[in-house]
Amino acid sequence: GFNLYAVTDRGLRGRRDVGPTTMWSTFSAPGPPLTSAGQAVEAAPDGSIWIGTLGGVMKLDTDGTWSSFANGQNGLLPSDVFSIFADGGNRLWVGKCCCPDPSGCPTQFIVAGSVASPLASFNGWAMSEDNGGRLWVGSNTNGVYALGADGSSIVNLTQANTAGVLRSNSVRTIAADGSKIWIGHENAGLQILRTAGNPANPAGFTWILARQLPELSVAGLALEGSDAWVLTSA
């Protein structure tokens, strides 16, 4: 029944419209305190709420019980969590980021209490699922990855292998909309990638650069119908 969740230094908080006015109610979910800074929050289709912190991930089930996966435990790698994403199958994808050795910060997913082996995408800052069930990962250092629904590697797009068309390898946010992938760069603006329905064929891609932005550091994206809301640092 809540329509906004936030991770704060005091745990999980929710807000709910309680009438036709602008009145809101706020709650703090009981449970274990956050042991490190909150990074992200995700509502899964089954109604559970996931919190990502630098120290791992926590899950609040609909019956009010908590479970947690700390870095270095239960198969979750020890590096910091920077992004989480709940897909249509109620799996939580976990992006690790900012390791000097990128291979130490791959993507993993959690399903039915088990953590998957490391997947072939590294330093994940943001994730989104397209209508084919593929996961798109924006990396801090390695451009854009597309993974199959089972976590298999489809393609890794970098400045080098796109002949420089990708504006930078530092992708801060990403959003999938059908065959369009919105890519927000840390310091290189916003691009739209049209995959023509075949993410494994970069030769068939069309790249569009969004030029009307107040500045080039894109921090967040949200798609609403045919509109895109773009958050920049300015």
C-alpha positions in Angstrom: 0.0 0.0 0.0 3.0 2.3 0.1 3.9 4.2 -3.1 7.3 5.5 -2.2 10.2 3.8 -0.3 13.5 5.3 0.8 16.6 3.9 2.3 18.0 6.3 5.0 20.6 6.2 7.7 17.8 5.0 10.0 16.6 2.1 7.9 13.7 1.7 5.5 11.0 4.3 5.4 7.7 4.4 3.4 5.2 7.0 2.4 1.5 6.5 1.6 -1.2 8.9 0.4 -4.0 8.7 3.0 -6.6 10.8 1.2 -7.3 13.4 -1.5 -5.1 15.9 0.1 -1.3 16.0 0.4 -1.3 14.2 3.7 1.3 11.4 4.0 2.0 8.7 6.6 5.5 7.5 7.3 6.7 4.3 8.8 9.9 2.7 9.8 10.0 -1.1 9.2 11.1 -3.0 12.3 14.1 -5.2 11.7 17.9 -5.2 11.8 19.6 -1.9 11.6 21.6 -1.0 8.6 25.3 -1.7 9.2 26.5 0.5 6.4 25.2 3.2 4.1 22.0 2.5 2.1 22.6 2.6 -1.7 19.3 1.5 -3.3 15.8 0.1 -2.6 13.7 -2.1 -4.8 10.1 -3.4 -4.7 9.8 -6.9 -6.2 6.6 -8.1 -7.9 5.9 -10.4 -5.0 5.6 -7.5 -2.7 8.9 -7.9 -0.9 11.2 -5.0 -0.4 15.0 -5.2 -0.9 17.5 -2.8 0.5 21.0 -2.6 -1.0 23.8 -1.2 1.3 27.5 -1.0 0.8 27.7 -4.1 3.2 25.2 -6.3 1.4 21.5 -6.7 0.8 18.4 -7.1 3.1 14.9 -8.4 2.3 11.7 -7.4 4.0 9.0 -10.0 3.2 5.3 -9.3 3.1 4.8 -11.1 6.5 7.3 -8.6 8.1 10.2 -11.0 8.4 13.7 -9.9 7.4 16.6 -11.9 5.8 20.0 -10.6 4.9 22.9 -11.4 2.7 26.1 -9.8 3.9 29.1 -9.2 1.6 31.3 -12.3 1.9 28.6 -14.5 3.2 26.0 -16.9 1.6 27.9 -16.7 -1.7 27.6 -12.9 -2.1 31.1 -11.6 -3.0 32.9 -9.3 -0.5 33.0 -6.1 -2.6 30.6 -3.2 -2.1 27.0 -3.3 -3.4 26.2 -0.2 -5.6 23.0 -1.2 -7.4 20.2 -3.7 -7.1 17.3 -4.6 -9.4 14.3 -6.9 -8.9 13.2 -8.5 -12.2 9.8 -9.9 -13.2 10.7 -13.3 -11.8 11.3 -11.8 -8.3 15.1 -12.4 -8.6 17.3 -9.7 -7.2 20.3 -8.7 -9.3 23.2 -7.2 -7.4 25.7 -4.9 -9.0 29.1 -4.6 -7.3 31.2 -1.6 -8.2 34.4 0.4 -8.2 37.0 -2.3 -7.6 40.6 -1.6 -8.8 40.4 -5.1 -10.4 36.9 -5.2 -12.1 36.8 -9.0 -12.0 36.4 -8.7 -8.3 33.1 -6.7 -8.7 30.8 -8.8 -11.0 27.0 -9.0 -11.1 25.2 -11.7 -9.2 21.6 -12.6 -8.6 19.7 -13.9 -5.7 16.7 -16.3 -6.1 14.9 -18.5 -3.5 17.6 -17.8 -0.9 20.5 -18.7 -3.1 23.2 -16.4 -4.6 24.3 -17.1 -8.2 27.9 -17.5 -9.2 29.6 -14.3 -10.5 28.2 -13.3 -13.9 30.0 -11.7 -16.9 29.5 -8.0 -16.1 31.6 -5.9 -13.9 31.4 -2.7 -11.8 27.6 -2.3 -12.2 26.2 1.1 -11.3 22.7 0.5 -12.6 20.4 -2.2 -14.1 17.2 -2.5 -16.1 15.2 -5.3 -17.7 13.9 -5.2 -21.3 10.7 -6.8 -22.6 12.6 -9.9 -23.6 13.7 -10.6 -20.0 17.3 -9.5 -20.7 19.2 -7.5 -18.1 21.1 -4.4 -19.1 23.9 -3.3 -16.8 25.6 0.1 -16.8 29.2 -0.1 -15.7 31.4 2.4 -14.0 34.3 1.4 -16.2 33.2 -1.1 -18.8 30.4 0.5 -20.7 27.1 -1.4 -21.2 26.4 -5.1 -20.7 23.5 -7.2 -21.9 22.9 -10.4 -20.1 20.3 -13.2 -20.8 17.6 -14.0 -18.3 19.8 -16.8 -17.0 22.8 -14.4 -16.6 24.6 -15.5 -19.7 26.6 -12.9 -21.6 25.1 -11.4 -24.7 27.2 -8.4 -25.5 29.5 -5.8 -23.8 29.5 -2.4 -25.5 32.5 -0.1 -24.9 33.9 2.9 -26.6 36.5 0.6 -28.2 34.2 -2.0 -29.8 31.5 0.5 -30.9 34.1 2.6 -32.8 33.7 5.3 -30.2 29.9 5.7 -30.7 29.3 5.0 -27.0 30.0 8.3 -25.4 31.9 7.0 -22.4 32.6 3.7 -20.5 31.3 5.3 -17.3 27.5 4.6 -17.3 25.7 6.0 -14.3 22.1 5.0 -15.0 20.3 2.8 -17.6 16.6 2.2 -18.5 15.2 -0.3 -21.0 12.0 0.4 -23.0 11.2 -2.2 -25.6 14.1 -2.2 -28.1 15.3 1.2 -26.8 18.0 1.4 -24.1 18.4 4.8 -22.4 22.0 5.3 -21.3 23.0 8.1 -18.9 26.7 8.8 -18.6 28.6 10.2 -15.7 30.1 13.1 -17.7 29.0 12.5 -21.3 25.2 13.1 -21.4 22.4 10.9 -22.5 22.2 8.4 -25.3 19.4 6.2 -26.7 20.4 2.9 -28.2 17.9 1.2 -30.6 18.8 -2.5 -30.8 16.3 -3.5 -33.6 15.3 -6.3 -31.3 18.7 -8.0 -31.6 21.0 -7.1 -28.7 23.7 -9.5 -30.0 24.2 -7.6 -33.2 25.9 -4.2 -32.6 26.2 -3.7 -36.3 22.5 -3.2 -36.5 22.2 -0.7 -33.6 21.1 2.9 -34.0 22.6 5.5 -31.6 20.8 8.7 -30.7 22.4 11.5 -28.7 20.1 13.6 -26.5 21.4 17.2 -26.9 19.0 19.3 -24.8 20.3 18.7 -21.3 21.4 21.3 -18.7 24.7 19.5 -18.2 26.4 16.2 -19.1 26.4 14.3 -15.8 23.3 12.2 -15.8 22.5 10.7 -12.4 19.1 9.0 -12.9 16.4 8.0 -15.4 12.7 7.1 -15.1 10.5 6.1 -18.0 6.8 7.0 -17.9 4.8 6.1 -21.1 6.5 7.9 -23.9 8.3 10.3 -21.6 11.7 10.1 -19.9 12.5 11.9 -16.7 16.3 12.7 -16.6 18.1 13.6 -13.4 21.3 15.5 -13.8 23.8 16.7 -11.3 22.9 20.3 -12.1 
